[in-house]
Amino acid sequence: MQQINEQQFLPRFTRMNRASGKAPLHVLAGDLGGTKTRLALFEAKDGSMEVIHEHIYRSRDYASFTEIIKDFIAQQPERPPQRICIGVAGPVIKGRVELTNLSKELTVTDIQTATGVEETMLINDLEATAYGLATIGEDSLLTLHRGEPETGGNMAIIAPGTGLGEAGMYWDGALYAPFATEGGHCDFAPRNELDMDLLQYLQEKYQIVSWERLVSGPGIYDTFRFLRDVRHMHVPDWLDQELLEKDPAAVISTNAIQQKVSICIKTMELFVRYLAREAANLVFKMKATGGLFLGGGIPPRIVPLLEDNNFYHHYLQGDRLIALLATVPIHVIINDKAALRGAAYYAVNRENS
């Protein structure tokens, strides 16, 4: 597997510089998602970052993100942050984001007002994950397919969780430049009769059916309900009870991995197929011959299902360019702090004008 190193991933931005030979810099970094928010205070000095304090919040338990961040800062009053960078699930435009799976708005100004920290940044969470790849080692990656790493070129990240995030890393011949996309909101493309039936089922519920409606935690549960209600697959009483008491996507995927229930196995077979197809779409659109990374909350939890030939088989179903898909190295990001570390990395290395 190709060595991943920080210099290779450091984007060529005029406002990005290595923070070295200076006094320690305290950075508050965040990974704000639809389900949970992870915050950490980092101390950066001489090119290294050390976590001083970290906490996870349930995103929906708070009326606003500013309540979360004020609570976090209050826990470390002796070390106030000098910079703040938050990776957010949604498109950031002019320092503002409408949080896709929280129905809330957040702006840089909101955070500055709540904290008094002028050097505050918002970046897309998948862009943060891309930056995070500069800070993690090979032990944070699980390789599904070695491909031909010597080919090099652009890279792509696809990350199913509460939603479906997608990002790219443009290779300019010397360095990588991460950029965010909203590709998860592109239209789902059915291929067979079952896909058509599932599309119709979801259209009645959502009207517009994007890939995110299937390749996500909520998408897993919707697919399960389609198999139950339309295809009339059996659901044991004990499973119904578990679905009421726990996170449905986690219950379904766990039972699929343990080969317990047919409807769970079928649900996850479809999820893996759809993830593989959209991953291939992303590779094609970005010509990501340098590598494909599966991130987000779900892939690390379903590694046995991804290591099965089902994922790679469907990934290769790429019309006349199967040979190109086969050259692409495919990795699962098993470090769940990649986005958090990426947000910190971005803040540490950015010199605001």
VEXDREN-2710 file (C-alpha; in Angstrom, 1 decimal):
% VEXDREN-2710
k/r/px/py/pz
1/MET/0.0/0.0/0.0
2/GLN/1.3/3.5/-0.9
3/GLN/2.7/5.4/2.1
4/ILE/0.5/8.2/3.1
5/ASN/2.4/11.1/4.5
6/GLU/1.5/14.6/5.6
7/GLN/3.5/16.5/3.0
8/GLN/1.8/14.6/0.2
9/PHE/-1.6/15.8/1.5
10/LEU/-0.7/19.3/2.5
11/PRO/-2.8/21.5/0.1
12/ARG/-1.1/24.3/-1.8
13/PHE/-3.1/27.2/-0.3
14/THR/-1.5/30.6/0.1
15/ARG/-2.9/30.8/3.6
16/MET/-1.6/27.4/4.7
17/ASN/1.7/27.3/6.6
18/ARG/3.4/25.0/9.0
19/ALA/3.2/26.2/12.6
20/SER/6.6/25.7/14.0
21/GLY/9.1/27.4/16.2
22/LYS/6.4/29.3/18.0
23/ALA/4.6/29.3/21.3
24/PRO/2.0/26.5/21.7
25/LEU/-1.2/27.2/19.9
26/HIS/-4.5/26.1/21.4
27/VAL/-7.1/25.0/18.8
28/LEU/-10.6/23.9/19.4
29/ALA/-11.6/21.5/16.7
30/GLY/-15.0/19.9/16.1
31/ASP/-16.8/17.3/14.1
32/LEU/-20.5/18.3/14.0
33/GLY/-22.8/15.6/12.7
34/GLY/-26.4/14.8/12.6
35/THR/-26.1/12.3/15.4
36/LYS/-23.2/13.4/17.6
37/THR/-20.8/16.2/17.9
38/ARG/-17.2/15.6/18.9
39/LEU/-15.1/18.5/20.2
40/ALA/-11.4/18.5/21.2
41/LEU/-8.9/21.0/22.4
42/PHE/-5.5/20.5/20.8
43/GLU/-2.2/22.0/21.7
44/ALA/0.0/22.5/18.6
45/LYS/3.7/23.1/18.6
46/ASP/6.6/22.4/16.2
47/GLY/4.4/20.5/13.7
48/SER/2.7/18.2/16.2
49/MET/-0.8/18.2/17.7
50/GLU/-1.7/16.8/21.1
51/VAL/-5.2/16.4/22.4
52/ILE/-5.7/18.1/25.8
53/HIS/-9.4/17.5/26.3
54/GLU/-12.1/15.8/24.3
55/HIS/-15.9/15.3/24.7
56/ILE/-18.8/13.9/22.7
57/TYR/-22.2/15.4/22.7
58/ARG/-25.6/14.2/21.3
59/SER/-26.3/16.8/18.7
60/ARG/-30.1/16.8/19.0
61/ASP/-30.0/17.3/22.8
62/TYR/-29.0/21.0/22.3
63/ALA/-31.0/23.8/20.9
64/SER/-27.9/25.2/19.1
65/PHE/-24.3/24.4/18.5
66/THR/-23.2/27.5/20.4
67/GLU/-24.6/25.9/23.6
68/ILE/-22.4/22.9/23.0
69/ILE/-19.2/24.9/22.3
70/LYS/-19.7/27.2/25.3
71/ASP/-20.2/24.1/27.6
72/PHE/-17.0/22.6/26.2
73/ILE/-14.9/25.8/26.7
74/ALA/-16.1/26.2/30.2
75/GLN/-14.6/22.8/31.0
76/GLN/-11.1/24.1/30.3
77/PRO/-11.1/27.8/31.5
78/GLU/-7.4/27.9/32.0
79/ARG/-6.7/27.2/28.3
80/PRO/-9.0/29.2/26.1
81/PRO/-8.8/28.4/22.4
82/GLN/-7.0/30.8/20.1
83/ARG/-8.5/29.3/17.0
84/ILE/-11.6/27.3/16.3
85/CYS/-12.4/25.1/13.3
86/ILE/-15.5/23.0/13.0
87/GLY/-16.2/20.4/10.4
88/VAL/-19.9/20.4/9.6
89/ALA/-22.3/18.2/7.7
90/GLY/-23.5/20.5/4.9
91/PRO/-22.3/23.0/2.3
92/VAL/-20.4/26.0/3.8
93/ILE/-21.0/29.2/1.9
94/LYS/-19.5/32.5/3.0
95/GLY/-19.1/31.3/6.6
96/ARG/-22.6/29.9/6.9
97/VAL/-24.1/26.4/6.7
98/GLU/-27.5/24.9/6.9
99/LEU/-26.9/21.7/8.8
100/THR/-28.3/19.0/6.4
101/ASN/-29.5/16.5/9.0
102/LEU/-30.3/18.9/11.9
103/SER/-32.5/21.5/10.2
104/LYS/-30.4/24.2/11.9
105/GLU/-28.3/27.1/10.7
106/LEU/-24.8/27.9/11.9
107/THR/-22.5/30.8/11.0
108/VAL/-18.9/31.8/11.8
109/THR/-20.3/34.9/13.4
110/ASP/-22.5/32.8/15.8
111/ILE/-19.4/31.0/17.1
112/GLN/-17.3/34.2/17.3
113/THR/-20.1/35.9/19.3
114/ALA/-20.5/33.0/21.6
115/THR/-16.8/32.4/22.3
116/GLY/-15.0/35.7/21.6
117/VAL/-12.6/33.8/19.3
118/GLU/-12.0/35.9/16.2
119/GLU/-10.1/33.2/14.2
120/THR/-13.0/30.9/13.7
121/MET/-13.5/28.7/10.6
122/LEU/-16.2/26.3/9.3
123/ILE/-15.4/23.7/6.7
124/ASN/-17.3/20.7/5.3
125/ASP/-16.9/17.6/7.4
126/LEU/-15.7/15.5/4.4
127/GLU/-13.2/18.2/3.6
128/ALA/-12.1/17.9/7.2
129/THR/-11.8/14.2/6.8
130/ALA/-9.5/14.7/3.8
131/TYR/-7.2/17.0/5.8
132/GLY/-7.3/14.4/8.6
133/LEU/-5.7/11.8/6.3
134/ALA/-2.5/13.9/6.6
135/THR/-2.5/13.2/10.4
136/ILE/-3.2/9.5/10.6
137/GLY/-0.9/6.5/9.9
138/GLU/-1.4/3.4/7.9
139/ASP/-2.7/1.6/11.0
140/SER/-5.8/3.8/10.6
141/LEU/-6.6/2.4/7.2
142/LEU/-7.9/-1.0/6.3
143/THR/-7.1/-1.9/2.6
144/LEU/-10.0/-3.6/0.7
145/HIS/-8.2/-3.6/-2.6
146/ARG/-4.5/-2.7/-3.2
147/GLY/-5.0/-1.6/-6.8
148/GLU/-2.1/0.2/-8.5
149/PRO/-0.9/2.9/-6.0
150/GLU/2.0/3.8/-8.2
151/THR/-0.5/5.3/-10.7
152/GLY/-1.3/8.2/-8.4
153/GLY/-3.8/11.0/-9.3
154/ASN/-6.9/12.4/-7.7
155/MET/-8.4/10.8/-4.6
156/ALA/-12.0/10.4/-3.5
157/ILE/-13.8/10.0/-0.1
158/ILE/-17.3/8.6/0.4
159/ALA/-18.7/8.5/3.9
160/PRO/-22.1/7.1/4.9
161/GLY/-23.3/7.9/8.4
162/THR/-26.4/9.9/9.3
163/GLY/-26.1/11.3/5.8
164/LEU/-23.8/10.6/2.8
165/GLY/-20.8/12.8/2.5
166/GLU/-18.5/12.9/-0.5
167/ALA/-15.3/14.8/-1.2
168/GLY/-12.3/14.9/-3.5
169/MET/-8.6/15.5/-3.3
170/TYR/-7.2/17.2/-6.4
171/TRP/-3.6/16.2/-7.3
172/ASP/-1.7/19.0/-9.0
173/GLY/1.5/17.0/-9.6
174/ALA/3.1/17.8/-6.3
175/LEU/0.5/18.2/-3.6
176/TYR/-3.2/17.3/-2.8
177/ALA/-5.9/20.0/-2.4
178/PRO/-9.0/18.7/-0.7
179/PHE/-12.4/20.0/-1.7
180/ALA/-16.0/19.4/-0.6
181/THR/-18.9/18.2/-2.7
182/GLU/-22.6/17.5/-2.1
183/GLY/-22.6/14.5/-4.4
184/GLY/-24.6/12.4/-1.9
185/HIS/-27.6/14.4/-3.0
186/CYS/-27.4/13.3/-6.6
187/ASP/-30.2/11.1/-7.9
188/PHE/-30.2/7.4/-7.1
189/ALA/-29.9/5.2/-10.2
190/PRO/-31.8/1.9/-10.1
191/ARG/-30.6/-1.0/-12.1
192/ASN/-33.1/-3.8/-11.7
193/GLU/-36.7/-4.5/-10.8
194/LEU/-36.1/-4.6/-7.1
195/ASP/-34.2/-1.2/-7.3
196/MET/-37.2/0.2/-9.3
197/ASP/-39.7/-1.0/-6.6
198/LEU/-37.5/0.5/-3.9
199/LEU/-37.2/3.8/-5.8
200/GLN/-41.0/4.0/-6.1
201/TYR/-41.4/3.2/-2.4
202/LEU/-39.0/6.0/-1.4
203/GLN/-40.5/8.4/-3.9
204/GLU/-43.8/8.1/-2.1
205/LYS/-42.1/9.1/1.1
206/TYR/-39.5/11.7/-0.1
207/GLN/-40.5/12.6/-3.7
208/ILE/-36.8/13.1/-4.7
209/VAL/-34.6/10.1/-4.0
210/SER/-30.9/10.8/-3.7
211/TRP/-28.1/8.3/-3.0
212/GLU/-28.2/9.6/0.6
213/ARG/-31.7/8.2/1.0
214/LEU/-30.2/4.7/0.6
215/VAL/-26.5/4.9/1.5
216/SER/-26.9/6.1/5.1
217/GLY/-28.1/5.0/8.5
218/PRO/-31.7/6.2/7.9
219/GLY/-31.4/4.6/4.4
220/ILE/-30.6/1.2/5.9
221/TYR/-33.8/1.4/8.0
222/ASP/-35.9/2.6/5.0
223/THR/-34.6/-0.3/2.9
224/PHE/-35.4/-2.7/5.7
225/ARG/-39.0/-1.4/5.9
226/PHE/-39.3/-1.7/2.2
227/LEU/-38.4/-5.4/2.4
228/ARG/-40.8/-5.9/5.2
229/ASP/-43.8/-3.9/3.9
230/VAL/-43.5/-4.4/0.1
231/ARG/-41.5/-7.6/-0.3
232/HIS/-43.1/-9.1/2.9
233/MET/-39.9/-10.5/4.4
234/HIS/-40.4/-11.9/7.9
235/VAL/-39.4/-9.9/10.9
236/PRO/-39.2/-11.8/14.2
237/ASP/-40.9/-10.3/17.3
238/TRP/-37.6/-9.9/19.2
239/LEU/-36.1/-8.0/16.3
240/ASP/-39.1/-5.6/16.2
241/GLN/-38.4/-4.9/19.9
242/GLU/-34.7/-4.3/19.3
243/LEU/-35.5/-1.8/16.6
244/LEU/-37.7/0.1/19.0
245/GLU/-35.1/0.2/21.7
246/LYS/-31.8/0.8/19.8
247/ASP/-30.5/2.5/16.7
248/PRO/-32.2/0.6/13.8
249/ALA/-29.2/0.8/11.4
250/ALA/-26.9/-0.7/14.1
251/VAL/-29.4/-3.4/14.9
252/ILE/-29.8/-4.4/11.3
253/SER/-26.1/-4.4/10.4
254/THR/-25.1/-6.3/13.5
255/ASN/-27.7/-9.0/12.8
256/ALA/-26.5/-9.2/9.2
257/ILE/-22.9/-9.6/10.2
258/GLN/-23.9/-12.4/12.6
259/GLN/-26.0/-14.0/9.9
260/LYS/-29.0/-14.1/12.2
261/VAL/-32.0/-12.8/10.2
262/SER/-32.7/-13.0/6.5
263/ILE/-34.2/-9.6/6.2
264/CYS/-31.2/-8.0/7.9
265/ILE/-28.8/-9.9/5.6
266/LYS/-30.7/-8.8/2.5
267/THR/-30.9/-5.2/3.7
268/MET/-27.2/-5.0/4.1
269/GLU/-26.5/-6.8/0.8
270/LEU/-28.4/-4.0/-0.8
271/PHE/-26.7/-1.3/1.2
272/VAL/-23.2/-2.7/0.3
273/ARG/-24.3/-2.9/-3.4
274/TYR/-25.5/0.7/-3.4
275/LEU/-22.4/2.0/-1.6
276/ALA/-20.2/0.2/-4.2
277/ARG/-22.1/1.6/-7.1
278/GLU/-22.0/5.2/-5.8
279/ALA/-18.3/4.8/-4.9
280/ALA/-17.6/3.8/-8.5
281/ASN/-19.6/6.8/-9.7
282/LEU/-17.5/9.0/-7.6
283/VAL/-14.2/7.5/-8.8
284/PHE/-15.4/8.0/-12.4
285/LYS/-16.4/11.6/-11.9
286/MET/-13.2/12.6/-10.1
287/LYS/-10.9/10.2/-12.1
288/ALA/-9.7/9.1/-8.6
289/THR/-6.9/6.8/-9.7
290/GLY/-5.0/7.8/-6.6
291/GLY/-7.3/6.1/-4.2
292/LEU/-10.8/5.7/-2.8
293/PHE/-11.4/6.1/0.9
294/LEU/-14.6/4.8/2.7
295/GLY/-15.2/7.0/5.8
296/GLY/-18.1/8.0/8.0
297/GLY/-19.6/6.1/10.8
298/ILE/-20.9/3.0/9.0
299/PRO/-18.0/1.4/7.0
300/PRO/-15.7/0.8/10.0
301/ARG/-18.6/-1.1/11.7
302/ILE/-19.4/-3.4/8.8
303/VAL/-15.9/-4.3/7.7
304/PRO/-16.8/-8.0/7.4
305/LEU/-19.5/-7.1/4.9
306/LEU/-17.1/-4.9/2.9
307/GLU/-14.3/-7.5/2.9
308/ASP/-16.8/-9.9/1.3
309/ASN/-16.6/-10.1/-2.5
310/ASN/-20.0/-8.5/-2.8
311/PHE/-18.7/-4.9/-2.4
312/TYR/-15.8/-5.2/-4.9
313/HIS/-17.9/-7.2/-7.4
314/HIS/-20.5/-4.4/-7.6
315/TYR/-17.9/-1.7/-7.5
316/LEU/-16.4/-3.1/-10.7
317/GLN/-19.7/-3.0/-12.6
318/GLY/-18.6/0.1/-14.4
319/ASP/-19.7/-0.1/-18.1
320/ARG/-16.6/-0.1/-20.4
321/LEU/-14.1/1.2/-17.8
322/ILE/-13.7/-1.7/-15.4
323/ALA/-10.0/-1.6/-16.0
324/LEU/-9.8/1.9/-14.6
325/LEU/-11.8/1.0/-11.5
326/ALA/-9.5/-2.0/-10.9
327/THR/-6.4/0.2/-10.7
328/VAL/-7.8/2.3/-7.8
329/PRO/-6.6/1.4/-4.2
330/ILE/-9.6/1.2/-1.9
331/HIS/-9.3/1.8/1.9
332/VAL/-11.6/2.0/4.9
333/ILE/-10.8/4.8/7.3
334/ILE/-11.1/3.0/10.7
335/ASN/-9.9/6.0/12.7
336/ASP/-13.2/7.7/13.8
337/LYS/-11.3/10.9/14.7
338/ALA/-10.1/11.7/11.1
339/ALA/-12.5/14.6/10.6
340/LEU/-11.8/16.0/14.1
341/ARG/-8.0/15.9/13.5
342/GLY/-8.5/17.3/10.0
343/ALA/-10.4/20.3/11.4
344/ALA/-7.6/20.9/13.9
345/TYR/-4.9/20.4/11.2
346/TYR/-6.7/23.0/9.0
347/ALA/-6.8/25.5/11.8
348/VAL/-3.3/25.0/12.9
349/ASN/-1.8/25.4/9.5
350/ARG/-4.0/28.3/8.3
351/GLU/-2.7/31.8/8.6
352/ASN/-5.6/34.2/8.6
353/SER/-5.1/37.5/6.7
END
